[in-house]
Amino acid sequence: GINAEYGKQWYQRRVREAVVSTQSTGIDAINNYTVVYRSNVDLFFYVFGDSRENELMLLSVLNALYDSISMILRKNVEKRAIFENMDSVLLICDEVADRGILLECDATNIVNRVHVRTEDIPLSEQTVSQVSYDILKSFNWLSQS
């Protein structure tokens, strides 16, 4: 309802204010969540965890994401490059964690796995239905029959 939407907007505003008012990298506690973040040029990277999560582990996840993306984009981490390489960025996210379980924090290993997966079938050659099916399957939104 309206209250849920207002709460969501308030929370997003609170996160943005915390990031803008501090350095390019930081840790903040917001409403029972621990938020680690990093800004670069025109982007903000966030990792959220429960308030009981280890901040160093969350920071490791953030660094793995950022370093992997930086390697894929050849250190050109900006909004346009992210959009142009969204398929690789999503694969990086998939390699780092699955349903909140940390899988990998070594950027080199992540990039190697992403390169292997992107060589199978280029995203530009897949149909929309194939891409949609792969995304839904990866999130277990399709029933297993």
N, C-alpha and C positions, 0 to 999 in steps of 0.2 A: 503494500500500500504506500501511501504518501509518506508515512513515518519511516518506513524502511528505506525509501529513496532518499529522504532527507538525511537519515543516518549514514547512508553510503556516501553521499556528497560531503557531509561533514568530515567523515573519516578520511576521504581522499584529500580534502583541503588541509586537514591536520598533517597528513604525511608530506604534502608538498611544502607546507610552511616549515616543517622540521628540516627538510632537505635544503630549502633555499636559504634558511637562516644560518646554516653551518658550512663547514668545509665541503670539498668535493667527495669525501668519503666519510662515512660515519655510522654510528649505531644509535638507535633511539628506542624507547619503550613507549608504545602507543596502544592504549586500551587492551591490555592482556596479550599483546603481540610484541615481539622483538623484531625490529626492522633494521636491516643493514642496507646501505645504499651507496651508490657511487655515481657521480655525474661525469660526463665527458662531452664537450662541445655542446651539442643540442639534444643530448639523451640523458635519461636517468635510468639506472638499473637498480631494482629493488629485490630483496629476498626477505620474505616474511616467515616468521616462525612463532611457535607458541612462546609465551613468556618464560617458560621453564627450559627452553632450548638453549644449548650452549652457543654463546655469541661467536666463539671462534669457529665452530662448525658452520654456522650460517655465513660467516665471512669467507670460509673456504669455498662454499658453494658459489657465493658472489664472485670471488676471484676466478674460480674455474669457468664460470659462464663468461665473464668479461675477457679473460685471457684467451679462451677458445674462440670467441667471436673476433677478437683482435687478430688472432692468427689467420682465421679464415678470410678476413677482410684486409689482410696485410697492413695492419695497424691504422687503417682508415675507418675508425669507428665513428660514424656519424649517421644521421637519420636516413639519408638517401642510400647509402651503401647497405644499411640494414634492410631496407625495403627491397632493394635489388637482389639481395641474397637471403630472403626470408625463409626459403626452404632449408638452407643450411643452418640458419639460426634456430629454427624449430627442431631440427635434428639434434643440435647441440643441447637444447633444453631437455629433449628426450633422453639423451645419453647421460646427463648429470643426475637426474632424479626420476623416480617412477612412483607415483602415488605417495609422495612425501618421503620416500626411502632413498637415501643418498646412494648412488651407484658408482660415481667416479668423480674425482676432484683433480686429476692430472690433465691439464689442458692438452698436452701432446697426445695422450691416449684418446681423448675425446675427439680431437681433430682427425686422428687416423681413422677412427670408427666412422665418423661422419663422411669422410672422403670415400670410404669403402661403400657405404650405403648410397651415396649420391651417384656412384658409378653404375649402379644396377640399372636404373631407368631414369633418365633426366626428367625433372619435374615438367619441363616444357613439352615433353613428348607424351605425358600422361593425360588422360581425359579428366575432366572435372569429377566425374563419378568415381574414377579410380583413386584420385587424391582424397575425395570425401570418404570413400570406403576405408582407405588406409588410416586416415585420421580417426574416424570413429572406432575402427578396430584397435588402434593403439590405446585409446582411452576406455576400451571395453564397453562401449556404448551399444555394440551389436550383441545380440544374444548368441551364445555359443550353441550351435545346433549341429 
